[in-house]
Amino acid sequence: MFKGGVKLIDFKSLSKNEEIEEFKYPEKVIIPLIQHTGSPAKPVVKKGDYVLEGQVIGEITGFISSYIHSSISGKVIEIAPWDLPTGRKSLSVIIESDGERKSIEKVKRDWLNLKSEEIINIVKESGIVGLGGAAFPTHVKLTIPEGKRVDFILINGCECEPFLTCDYRVLKEYTEEVIEGIQIICKATNVKKAFIGIEHNKIDLLPQLERSIRNLKISIEIEIKILPAKYPQGSEKHLIKSILNREVPSGGLPIDVNCIVFNVQTTLAIKRAVCDGIPLTERVLTCSGLVKNPKNLKVKIGTLISDILNFCGAELKHGRKIIVGGPMMGIQLFKEDVPVIKGTTGILLLPEEKLPKRIQPCIRCGKCLDVCPMFLLPSEIGKYVELERFDKVENLNVFDCIECGCCAYICPSKRPLVDFIKCAKFKLRKK
Amino acid sequence: MIISIIVVGCLGLFFGIFLTIIYSKFKTEENPFFSKIYSLLPKANCGGCGFAGCNDFAENLIDGKTTPERCVMLNEESIIEVCNLLGIKNERRERNIARICCYGGDNAKKKFEYTSFRTCSAVNAIFETNLECPYGCIGFGDCIRICPVNAISLNEKNIPEINEEICIGCGKCIEICPKKIIKLIPSNKKVYVACSSKDKGAVVVKICQSGCIGCGKCSKSCPQNAIKIEDNLAIIDYEKCNNCGKCVEECPRKIIFISKISILA
């Protein structure tokens, strides 16, 4: 159990019992070439080319990078910059569907006979990135650097953000596949023990999970940990702290405490890539909030968010805002015709909150210091950034901030503390 | 009454004598140049020279660590005088003026309304920009706050404007601007292009009323052949430009400006 964090009303009952529904085959997809952390992919198709579902359209450009695949079959109509849900722009491949759903040949493999390098290579070529939101390329995580060892694999099924239920539904409906994915990861990294961390509000999954971990194909041990429902339980650093009671050092990675963390959906994607030869072209996301029919949808990467909102019966009017991601870490959308990318965990329609016109002063209540799960001083950082004294921020460890948003949530003055920290990070990185 | 006058008077006398003795004993020799040079400097402490104020600059001048040209506020005569005092040769210096190469402001389409921490660097760090145009001026005034001589102000269209008469060309605004749209241009050149967009013309027309579309009219009309189009943006070669102002008339987007002030140093 970690210190800090906040308890939130989870609103998960809105979409918790909705089965994963396949979203209609899109007529047009916009596939950005930056969907992951790291260097952008290089386009390998031209305008006018015909592409199949699952065909590579963007090639890897460095060690920390990822392949991009077409999610539908059809013609490339343009390669142009397009807005991302994150507010930035990226070169994107725009594909128009021919409606035939032609796919590349799917190679069925028996993973028991594959070597570790082969599995990692398949993961790399399938363009799998962390589907929990940060979209860190998975093959990089699986490649254990020399001199390091891994004791445990952690599967992150916490989903601590309110409203989101996609990981819960995946665990419920694709239990067997997820468990198989865990075994594949264990084989690739040669680890004997894995943990699945789920929050207390998903305790109904327990019997089902326990049943499916009884007969495993290889001799590993999988343990299920029920963790208290507290935000940000799903942050990998806090998951490690809660399950293993190990603390990732400042500026370090989970590998420094001998474990690796994978999201539930990433595990599913690994299983599908390795066993069925399906590259990452779709993901499950939650569309919830003030929409008429909250749903868990299986969506092709590159589908327009406006189509999904229409499908779920969202009424856009004044005083409502669209959030991409969870309500705590998500970003408000400024226009609806942006695509779903690999890191999109949810689309939420929420009432717009009235913010004070000017930034209110800090009243030094110290609440942000109590809730910060990384033990930083958000109030101090905010104060100095507001005065543009970046030299003073240098030794306040801003780079440890996980941008969970607890401080801004709890602040009675409604100070945009996360924005201050983001600004400080940017300024200090440039130096 | 009398007693107090005597006591205070005696004390005054005592301290007077004491201080005189101390002063004559511990007198520090001032560099004979220093006060002369310091009196010639502008004493604005703007920091444009890179030193901590005029005092520090004068000390460094005497030590030979810098040259009088570094001070952007010194006029020609004072420079010659300072050079004579220091016994060094005077090198001619060109005065520069900062120009804001964007005329977006309210003319540019907003992508969304930004409500958080209102500085340009914060917008740049969080969203890169709040405009549709990725190159344009964010307009929250980082340059206005950093300017040591208050030469920059927001005009009625929310575009920062530089007062050429006041600008000393120190370059501080250029350093702080996250979009890098402020440029130092020799002050005897009066024409500049107020746009930094490298997008294609068709894109620019949609998102900004005053963006360069790279049509090339200016480059064709220029009698000196000083303008060329690079990355859909008109760029003036200041070695060739002779301030004729033809391009200003020709520009269909009205974004090439000519300074109204006739005589510049």
Interface residues (C-beta under 8 A of the other chain):
Chain A: D83 G87 R88 K89 Q332 F334 K335 L355 I359 V385 E386 E388 P416 D419 F420 K422 C423 K425 F426 K427
Chain B: K111 F112 T115 S116 F117 R118 T119 S121 A122 N124 A125 I126 F127 E128 P134 R145
